[in-house]
């Protein structure tokens, strides 16, 4: 299978100087048969790769994180916090699974924004349990290959993205326990308060309730900042969860994802949000696509090339004008999505040497 996910926007600086291997045959036991070994793309795609506003007044840039700087290994929670809070660009390698008592934050003071970090988990089992990662007020951040589970402190989110821009979440494994109703679990990736130029890719969302909220309010008097929301979801697996992305006010693009055993809905656009949904597979999903859910104002959606099993009568509100995305991309056909996602999504698929 020939695949080209290289954007016109160059993002080579993200991985420059690294030897990356991806594509070992790893098929999750709860997805379809892989259909043979595939090559896993390792390129930033979507809104995170689009140059956008620079809060320091410089030249707009795409997401580069810590760039190609030599990596700084960390193997303790104290060291992780120290490195994340430094103000200069860094590439951080997290080795081990930690159980923080409080949320791990990149920015500790919202008036002194921080960012320009790449955080990568080592192997398949490095990350956080019990507490999540907060990327609020933190711009130009890359998070890859982290496992985060059962977050019951702080906001209850595995990853919080609030009032930030240029964020790339890639090849992560995010979960809780959907049968535990007492621990205060919230979202797995919540993107709110006008966060923009965000991509969530090749990530495993599983065993959870509501996975990803885009836009924090349905209140029209408070939606000004959320109108700027721009998010891309691609090649993720949403498995054994209540819901996929629910989008308010902003713009989202959802392509080549696998939704399997999703109880309530796959993708929702409401409160004037505009969402493009293409080339996904919805496998045993309650209501795959909706433009009216709980908010009083409808959203807008285009739907093309998706596979619904069982068949689903699509009834959505189309946007008044065609959606024009500010980036190039190549989607996988829905028939091949379960195979490619089963081999490439989640942790342990990318090896840095």
C-alpha positions in Angstrom: 0.0 0.0 0.0 1.5 3.3 -1.1 0.9 6.1 1.4 2.0 9.7 1.3 1.2 11.8 4.4 3.9 14.4 3.7 2.5 17.9 4.0 3.4 20.9 1.9 4.4 22.4 5.3 7.8 21.0 6.1 8.0 19.4 9.5 11.3 17.6 9.2 12.8 19.5 12.1 10.6 17.6 14.4 12.5 14.3 13.8 15.8 15.6 12.4 18.8 13.6 13.7 16.7 10.7 14.9 16.6 7.2 13.6 13.0 6.1 13.7 11.6 2.6 13.2 7.9 1.9 13.0 5.7 -0.9 11.7 6.5 -4.0 13.7 3.5 -6.3 13.5 1.5 -5.6 16.7 -2.2 -6.3 16.3 -4.4 -5.5 19.3 -6.5 -8.6 20.1 -9.7 -6.6 19.9 -9.4 -5.2 16.4 -9.7 -6.7 12.9 -7.0 -8.9 11.4 -4.2 -6.8 10.3 -4.1 -8.0 6.7 -0.2 -8.0 6.6 2.5 -5.8 7.8 2.3 -2.1 6.9 4.7 0.8 7.1 3.6 3.3 9.7 3.9 6.9 8.7 5.8 9.1 11.1 5.0 12.6 9.9 3.1 15.4 11.5 -0.2 16.0 9.6 -3.1 18.3 10.1 -3.6 21.6 11.9 -0.5 21.2 14.1 1.6 21.3 11.0 0.1 24.6 9.8 2.0 27.8 10.7 -0.1 30.1 12.9 0.0 33.0 15.3 3.1 33.4 17.4 2.4 34.8 20.8 5.8 36.4 21.0 5.3 38.4 17.8 7.7 36.3 15.7 7.3 34.6 12.4 4.4 32.1 12.5 5.7 28.5 12.7 4.3 25.0 12.6 4.6 22.6 15.6 8.3 21.7 16.2 8.4 21.1 20.0 12.0 20.9 21.1 13.2 20.5 17.5 16.3 18.4 16.9 18.0 19.2 20.2 19.8 16.3 22.0 17.3 14.5 24.2 17.3 14.8 28.0 16.5 11.5 29.7 14.3 11.6 32.9 13.6 8.7 35.2 11.9 10.4 38.1 8.8 12.5 38.6 10.8 15.4 40.2 13.2 15.4 37.2 10.2 15.4 34.8 8.7 18.4 36.4 12.0 20.2 36.5 12.6 19.7 32.8 9.1 20.6 31.7 9.2 23.8 33.6 12.4 25.0 32.1 11.8 27.9 29.7 14.1 26.9 26.9 13.3 24.4 24.1 13.9 20.7 25.2 13.4 17.2 24.0 12.6 15.0 27.0 12.7 11.2 27.1 10.5 9.9 29.9 11.5 6.4 31.1 9.1 4.7 33.4 5.6 4.8 34.7 4.9 7.4 37.4 2.0 8.0 39.7 2.0 11.7 40.6 -0.1 13.1 43.4 -1.0 16.1 41.3 -1.4 17.0 37.6 1.8 17.3 35.7 2.0 20.8 34.1 4.1 22.4 31.5 3.1 25.9 32.5 2.8 26.7 36.2 1.8 30.3 35.7 -0.7 31.1 32.9 0.7 34.7 32.7 4.1 33.3 31.9 3.3 30.9 29.1 5.7 28.0 28.5 6.3 25.5 25.7 8.7 24.5 23.0 8.9 21.0 24.4 8.9 17.5 23.0 8.0 14.7 25.5 8.5 11.2 24.4 7.9 8.0 26.3 10.5 5.2 26.2 9.2 1.8 25.1 5.6 0.8 25.3 5.0 1.4 29.0 6.2 4.8 30.0 3.9 7.5 31.3 1.5 8.5 34.1 -1.2 6.8 36.1 -3.6 8.5 38.5 -2.8 12.0 37.3 -2.8 13.6 33.9 -0.7 15.9 31.7 -1.8 19.6 31.5 -0.7 21.5 28.4 -2.7 24.6 29.3 -1.1 27.9 28.3 1.7 25.9 26.7 2.4 26.4 23.1 4.4 24.4 20.6 4.4 21.1 22.5 4.8 17.5 21.1 3.7 14.5 23.2 4.4 11.1 21.8 4.4 7.5 22.9 3.0 8.1 26.4 0.6 5.8 28.3 -1.7 7.7 30.6 -4.4 6.0 32.6 -7.0 6.3 35.4 -6.7 10.0 36.0 -8.7 10.9 39.1 -7.0 14.1 40.3 -7.2 17.7 39.0 -9.5 18.1 36.0 -9.7 14.3 35.6 -8.3 14.5 32.0 -5.5 12.3 30.7 -4.4 15.3 28.6 -5.7 18.9 29.0 -5.2 21.4 26.2 -6.6 24.8 27.3 -5.8 28.2 25.6 -2.8 26.7 23.8 -1.7 26.5 20.2 0.4 24.2 18.1 0.1 20.9 20.0 0.7 17.4 18.6 -0.5 14.3 20.5 0.8 11.2 18.8 1.0 7.5 19.4 -0.3 7.6 22.9 -2.4 5.1 24.9 -5.1 6.8 27.0 -7.7 5.0 29.2 -9.4 4.7 32.5 -12.0 2.2 33.8 -15.4 2.9 32.4 -17.0 0.8 35.2 -15.6 3.0 37.9 -18.1 5.8 38.5 -16.6 7.1 41.7 -13.1 8.3 40.6 -14.0 11.5 38.7 -12.6 10.5 35.4 -13.3 13.2 32.8 -12.0 13.4 29.2 -9.0 11.7 27.7 -8.0 14.6 25.5 -10.0 17.8 26.2 -9.3 20.8 23.9 -10.9 24.1 25.1 -10.7 27.8 25.5 -9.7 28.7 21.9 -6.9 26.1 21.6 -5.8 26.0 17.9 -3.5 24.2 15.5 -3.9 20.8 17.3 -3.4 17.3 15.9 -4.3 14.1 17.7 -2.9 11.1 15.8 -2.2 7.4 16.0 -3.6 7.3 19.6 -5.5 4.6 21.4 -8.5 5.8 23.3 -10.0 2.9 25.2 -12.0 1.7 28.2 -13.4 5.1 29.0 -16.6 7.1 28.9 -16.5 10.5 27.0 -13.1 10.7 25.3 -12.6 14.1 23.8 -14.4 17.4 24.2 -13.6 20.3 21.8 -15.0 23.6 23.1 -15.8 24.1 26.8 -19.3 25.7 26.7 -22.5 25.9 24.8 -23.2 29.4 26.1 -23.2 31.7 23.1 -22.2 34.7 25.3 -18.9 32.9 26.2 -18.0 31.3 22.9 -15.8 34.0 21.3 -12.5 32.3 22.1 -13.7 28.8 21.2 -14.6 30.0 17.7 -10.9 29.8 17.0 -10.6 26.1 17.8 -8.9 24.0 15.1 -8.3 20.3 15.6 -7.4 17.3 13.4 -8.0 13.7 14.5 -6.5 11.0 12.3 -5.7 7.3 12.6 -6.8 6.9 16.2 -8.6 4.0 17.6 -11.7 4.7 19.8 -12.4 1.4 21.5 -14.9 0.4 24.2 -15.8 4.0 25.0 -19.0 5.9 25.3 -18.2 8.6 22.7 -15.6 10.1 20.3 -14.9 13.8 19.6 -17.7 16.2 20.5 -17.0 19.6 18.9 -18.4 23.0 19.7 -17.9 26.3 17.8 -14.6 25.6 16.1 -13.5 23.5 13.2 -12.4 19.9 13.3 -11.3 17.4 10.8 -11.7 13.7 11.6 -10.2 11.2 9.0 -9.2 7.6 8.8 -10.0 6.7 12.5 -11.4 3.4 13.7 -14.4 3.7 16.0 -15.2 0.3 17.5 -17.7 -0.6 20.2 -18.7 3.0 21.0 -21.9 3.2 23.0 -23.3 6.7 22.4 -21.8 8.5 19.4 -18.8 8.6 17.1 -18.5 12.3 16.2 -20.7 15.3 17.1 -20.8 18.8 15.7 -22.9 21.2 17.6 -23.1 24.9 18.7 -22.1 26.1 15.2 -19.0 23.9 15.0 -18.0 22.7 11.5 -16.6 19.2 11.2 -15.3 17.2 8.2 -15.6 13.5 8.7 -14.0 11.3 6.0 -12.7 7.8 5.5 -13.4 6.5 9.0 -14.8 3.1 9.9 -17.6 3.0 12.5 -17.9 -0.5 13.8 -20.7 -1.1 16.3 -21.2 2.6 17.1 -24.5 3.8 18.6 -24.9 6.9 16.4 -21.8 7.4 14.2 -22.3 11.1 13.2 -24.5 13.8 14.6 -25.0 17.5 14.1 -27.5 17.8 17.0 -26.8 16.2 20.4 -27.4 18.1 23.7 -26.7 21.8 22.8 -29.6 23.9 21.7 -27.7 25.1 18.5 -26.9 22.7 15.7 -23.5 22.1 14.2 -22.5 21.4 10.6 -20.8 18.5 9.0 -19.6 16.9 5.8 -19.4 13.2 5.6 -17.7 11.2 2.8 -16.0 7.8 2.3 -16.9 6.5 5.7 -17.9 2.9 6.5 -20.8 2.2 8.8 -21.2 -1.3 10.3 -24.1 -1.9 10.6 -25.5 0.5 8.0 -26.4 3.9 9.4 -28.9 6.4 7.7 -26.8 9.6 7.8 -28.9 12.7 8.6 -26.6 15.7 9.2 -26.7 19.5 8.6 -24.2 20.5 5.9 -22.2 23.7 6.1 -23.4 26.7 4.0 -20.1 26.9 2.2 -17.6 24.1 1.3 -14.9 23.3 3.8 -11.4 24.4 2.7 -8.7 22.8 4.9 -5.4 24.8 5.2 -3.2 21.7 4.7 -2.7 18.7 2.4 -3.3 15.2 3.5 -3.9 11.7 2.2 -6.5 9.6 3.9 -6.6 5.8 4.0 -9.8 4.2 2.6 -12.2 3.1 5.3 -11.8 -0.6 4.2 -8.1 -0.4 5.2 -8.3 1.7 8.3 -8.8 -1.1 10.8 -5.7 -2.9 9.5 -3.4 0.1 9.5 -4.6 1.5 12.8 -4.4 -1.9 14.5 -0.7 -2.1 13.7 0.4 1.5 14.2 -1.7 3.2 16.8 -0.7 3.3 20.5 2.6 3.1 22.3 5.6 0.9 21.4 5.2 1.4 17.7 7.9 4.0 17.3 11.5 3.3 18.3 14.0 6.1 18.8 17.7 5.1 18.6 
